[in-house]
Amino acid sequence: MAPRHPFRFGVVAAQAPSADAWISSARHAEELGFSTFSIPDTLGPTLAPMPALTAVAVATRTIRVGTYVLANDIRNPVLLAREAATLDFLSGGRLELGLGAGRPGIEADYRKLGIPLESGGVRVERLIEAVGIVKNLLSGQRMNVEGKHYQAAGADIFPRPVQQPHPPILIAGAGRRMLTLAAREANIVAFGVLPNQGEAAYREKIDVLREAAGDRFGQIELNVNLSAVGDQVHPWMQRQFGVTLEHMKEIGSPAALVGTPDEMCEQLEARRERLGVSYVNCGADMMEAMAPVVARLAGR
């Protein structure tokens, strides 16, 4: 049976026309009852995650701040652990740390940085090492590391994060190795499934996660990022994957939430029963469309 966690809802925002608008968007998400305000990680038109989230943390009181998700290859894990601990400290213990090995279209980011883009297998190897380092440092360990990809001597961090033993770790993944890593290390798993795929694709990955997690499976929150809400399709998803609302409705994509607020609530409750997905993200431009659903289901 799928785990039945209470519903949580998050907003994923990449940018804003001004600092005031950025803070206003986060405060509005907090007022509407969203659980998290997260930011993706690209070298395109996206605010730099850590300073942007620090501004949100200082300007809000209850909403959690998250990375959705940080690109592991472009960050040293010791520095990342230090930044994450500081953000958790400054937010009063509201950080959700999302990590991943790459996303569609990452080639341009690597070119901008002038670093080689290795195979997916190598990137996953690095992430496996990095997750262990980050979690151990956040938990207060002093580390000597002699790994294949990372080395460190006497590494530690200051300050300690408020959340102990460490802030929740979200891992985004699609393949077996990533899902196996998530099964072992993550508190939250975001599934890398295309918006033009139906429930069968999600179920396949959930089954892999369940098998790898064993007794841990019931403790893991399952997350989906919506590509469509009501009658809106996220513009980036539409450009990137050519998806249409009609096709997502036809195949029953869990990345689409359509219809009236009553119908959307029914869809989410049914998916939670079938798949166990309880943590649902949407883009900042879909906040208003999601608001009635959040008001009705958050925490239930």
FENMO-V340764 format. One record per residue. N is the residue number from 1. OMEGA is omega in whole degrees, -180 to 180 (none if undefined). Layout:
# FENMO-V340764
N	OMEGA
N	OMEGA
This chain:
# FENMO-V340764
1	180
2	176
3	-178
4	176
5	173
6	178
7	169
8	-178
9	-179
10	174
11	175
12	-177
13	-176
14	-172
15	176
16	-179
17	179
18	177
19	179
20	-180
21	178
22	-180
23	180
24	179
25	180
26	180
27	179
28	177
29	178
30	179
31	-178
32	177
33	175
34	-178
35	-175
36	172
37	-171
38	-179
39	174
40	-175
41	176
42	172
43	174
44	-177
45	-180
46	176
47	176
48	-168
49	-171
50	177
51	180
52	179
53	176
54	177
55	178
56	-178
57	-178
58	-174
59	-178
60	-176
61	-172
62	-174
63	180
64	180
65	-174
66	173
67	-171
68	-8
69	179
70	177
71	-172
72	-172
73	-174
74	-180
75	172
76	-174
77	178
78	177
79	179
80	179
81	179
82	179
83	180
84	179
85	179
86	179
87	177
88	178
89	-176
90	-180
91	-178
92	178
93	-177
94	-177
95	165
96	-172
97	179
98	-177
99	178
100	-177
101	-180
102	-178
103	175
104	177
105	-177
106	-176
107	-178
108	180
109	-180
110	177
111	180
112	-179
113	-179
114	179
115	-177
116	174
117	-179
118	179
119	177
120	180
121	179
122	180
123	177
124	176
125	180
126	-179
127	179
128	178
129	-175
130	-180
131	178
132	180
133	-177
134	-178
135	-179
136	178
137	179
138	180
139	174
140	-179
141	169
142	-166
143	163
144	-173
145	174
146	-178
147	178
148	-174
149	-177
150	175
151	177
152	180
153	178
154	-177
155	171
156	-177
157	172
158	-2
159	170
160	176
161	178
162	-179
163	-178
164	5
165	177
166	174
167	178
168	179
169	174
170	176
171	178
172	-178
173	179
174	-176
175	-176
176	-178
177	179
178	180
179	176
180	174
181	-180
182	180
183	-177
184	-167
185	-168
186	167
187	-178
188	177
189	174
190	-174
191	177
192	180
193	-178
194	-178
195	179
196	174
197	-177
198	-175
199	-177
200	180
201	177
202	-177
203	179
204	-178
205	177
206	178
207	176
208	180
209	-179
210	-179
211	-178
212	-175
213	-178
214	-177
215	180
216	-169
217	-178
218	180
219	-173
220	174
221	180
222	-172
223	172
224	176
225	-175
226	174
227	-179
228	177
229	-179
230	176
231	-179
232	170
233	-180
234	-175
235	-179
236	179
237	-180
238	179
239	-174
240	-172
241	180
242	-177
243	174
244	179
245	-178
246	-179
247	179
248	176
249	-176
250	-177
251	-179
252	-178
253	174
254	176
255	179
256	176
257	-168
258	175
259	180
260	176
261	177
262	-179
263	179
264	177
265	179
266	179
267	-178
268	180
269	179
270	179
271	177
272	178
273	-176
274	-170
275	-177
276	-178
277	-177
278	-177
279	-169
280	178
281	172
282	176
283	-178
284	-180
285	180
286	-177
287	-176
288	179
289	-180
290	-172
291	180
292	179
293	179
294	-179
295	-175
296	-169
297	-175
298	179
299	-178
300	none
